Amino acid sequence: MKADLHPKNYRLVVFKDMSNDYSFITKSCIDTKESIKWEDGNEYPLVKLEISHTSHPFYTGKMKLVDTAGRIDKFRSRYAKK
């Protein structure tokens, strides 16, 4: 293998989903200024996420419903032939 191919700062990092407080730890080389104490007692860099696999509608099966019935009725009443 080639020498010096991988980044030097490849380390364990905690990713935290802020919408449901789910956290997981994995290796990454992302830069962050925050840190968090993990369950094992060690302190790791922290990356805050807006959405993860535990809160994304595609993975959870909980799609947001939009009130389209009201819009369709409004459209039909506005453009109905008189």
CYANA upper distance limits for C-alpha pairs under 8 A (distance plus 0.5 A):
  6 HIS  CA     10 TYR  CA      8.32
  7 PRO  CA     29 CYS  CA      7.65
  9 ASN  CA     29 CYS  CA      5.92
 10 TYR  CA     27 LYS  CA      7.04
 10 TYR  CA     28 SER  CA      5.93
 10 TYR  CA     29 CYS  CA      4.98
 11 ARG  CA     27 LYS  CA      5.67
 11 ARG  CA     28 SER  CA      6.16
 11 ARG  CA     29 CYS  CA      6.77
 12 LEU  CA     25 ILE  CA      7.06
 12 LEU  CA     26 THR  CA      5.90
 12 LEU  CA     27 LYS  CA      4.76
 12 LEU  CA     28 SER  CA      6.72
 12 LEU  CA     44 TYR  CA      7.30
 12 LEU  CA     45 PRO  CA      8.17
 13 VAL  CA     25 ILE  CA      6.09
 13 VAL  CA     26 THR  CA      6.07
 13 VAL  CA     27 LYS  CA      6.21
 13 VAL  CA     28 SER  CA      6.54
 13 VAL  CA     44 TYR  CA      6.24
 13 VAL  CA     45 PRO  CA      5.67
 13 VAL  CA     46 LEU  CA      6.66
 13 VAL  CA     47 VAL  CA      7.92
 14 VAL  CA     23 SER  CA      7.16
 14 VAL  CA     24 PHE  CA      6.15
 14 VAL  CA     25 ILE  CA      4.82
 14 VAL  CA     26 THR  CA      7.03
 14 VAL  CA     36 ILE  CA      8.11
 14 VAL  CA     38 TRP  CA      8.42
 14 VAL  CA     44 TYR  CA      6.85
 14 VAL  CA     45 PRO  CA      6.62
 14 VAL  CA     46 LEU  CA      5.45
 14 VAL  CA     47 VAL  CA      6.75
 15 PHE  CA     23 SER  CA      6.07
 15 PHE  CA     24 PHE  CA      5.96
 15 PHE  CA     25 ILE  CA      6.65
 15 PHE  CA     26 THR  CA      8.29
 15 PHE  CA     46 LEU  CA      6.46
 15 PHE  CA     47 VAL  CA      5.33
 15 PHE  CA     48 LYS  CA      6.45
 15 PHE  CA     49 LEU  CA      7.26
 16 LYS  CA     21 ASP  CA      6.82
 16 LYS  CA     22 TYR  CA      6.23
 16 LYS  CA     23 SER  CA      4.74
 16 LYS  CA     24 PHE  CA      7.11
 16 LYS  CA     46 LEU  CA      7.74
 16 LYS  CA     47 VAL  CA      6.74
 16 LYS  CA     48 LYS  CA      5.46
 16 LYS  CA     49 LEU  CA      6.23
 17 ASP  CA     21 ASP  CA      5.83
 17 ASP  CA     22 TYR  CA      5.69
 17 ASP  CA     23 SER  CA      6.70
 17 ASP  CA     48 LYS  CA      6.66
 17 ASP  CA     49 LEU  CA      5.22
 17 ASP  CA     50 GLU  CA      6.34
 17 ASP  CA     51 ILE  CA      6.24
 17 ASP  CA     52 SER  CA      6.47
 17 ASP  CA     55 SER  CA      8.44
 18 MET  CA     22 TYR  CA      7.86
 18 MET  CA     48 LYS  CA      6.92
 18 MET  CA     49 LEU  CA      6.45
 18 MET  CA     50 GLU  CA      6.18
 18 MET  CA     51 ILE  CA      7.79
 19 SER  CA     50 GLU  CA      6.84
 19 SER  CA     51 ILE  CA      7.21
 19 SER  CA     55 SER  CA      7.65
 20 ASN  CA     54 THR  CA      8.47
 20 ASN  CA     55 SER  CA      7.51
 22 TYR  CA     54 THR  CA      7.91
 32 THR  CA     45 PRO  CA      6.89
 32 THR  CA     46 LEU  CA      7.12
 32 THR  CA     47 VAL  CA      7.05
 33 LYS  CA     45 PRO  CA      7.83
 33 LYS  CA     46 LEU  CA      8.22
 34 GLU  CA     45 PRO  CA      6.37
 34 GLU  CA     46 LEU  CA      5.80
 34 GLU  CA     47 VAL  CA      7.85
 35 SER  CA     43 GLU  CA      7.01
 35 SER  CA     44 TYR  CA      5.90
 35 SER  CA     45 PRO  CA      4.62
 35 SER  CA     46 LEU  CA      5.15
 36 ILE  CA     43 GLU  CA      5.98
 36 ILE  CA     44 TYR  CA      6.05
 36 ILE  CA     45 PRO  CA      6.80
 36 ILE  CA     46 LEU  CA      6.35
 37 LYS  CA     41 GLY  CA      6.56
 37 LYS  CA     42 ASN  CA      6.16
 37 LYS  CA     43 GLU  CA      4.78
 37 LYS  CA     44 TYR  CA      6.86
 38 TRP  CA     42 ASN  CA      6.19
 38 TRP  CA     43 GLU  CA      6.50
 38 TRP  CA     44 TYR  CA      7.37
 51 ILE  CA     55 SER  CA      6.32
 51 ILE  CA     56 HIS  CA      6.56
 52 SER  CA     56 HIS  CA      6.35
 53 HIS  CA     59 TYR  CA      6.46
 53 HIS  CA     60 THR  CA      8.10
 54 THR  CA     59 TYR  CA      7.51
 54 THR  CA     60 THR  CA      7.05
 55 SER  CA     59 TYR  CA      8.01
 55 SER  CA     60 THR  CA      7.02
 56 HIS  CA     60 THR  CA      6.66
 57 PRO  CA     61 GLY  CA      6.05
 57 PRO  CA     62 LYS  CA      5.64
 57 PRO  CA     63 MET  CA      5.62
 57 PRO  CA     64 LYS  CA      8.02
 58 PHE  CA     62 LYS  CA      7.81
 58 PHE  CA     63 MET  CA      7.59
 67 ASP  CA     71 ARG  CA      7.64
 68 THR  CA     72 ILE  CA      6.54
 69 ALA  CA     73 ASP  CA      6.66
 70 GLY  CA     74 LYS  CA      6.63
 71 ARG  CA     75 PHE  CA      6.61
 72 ILE  CA     76 ARG  CA      6.62
 73 ASP  CA     77 SER  CA      6.57
 74 LYS  CA     78 ARG  CA      6.62
 75 PHE  CA     79 TYR  CA      6.65
 76 ARG  CA     80 ALA  CA      5.90
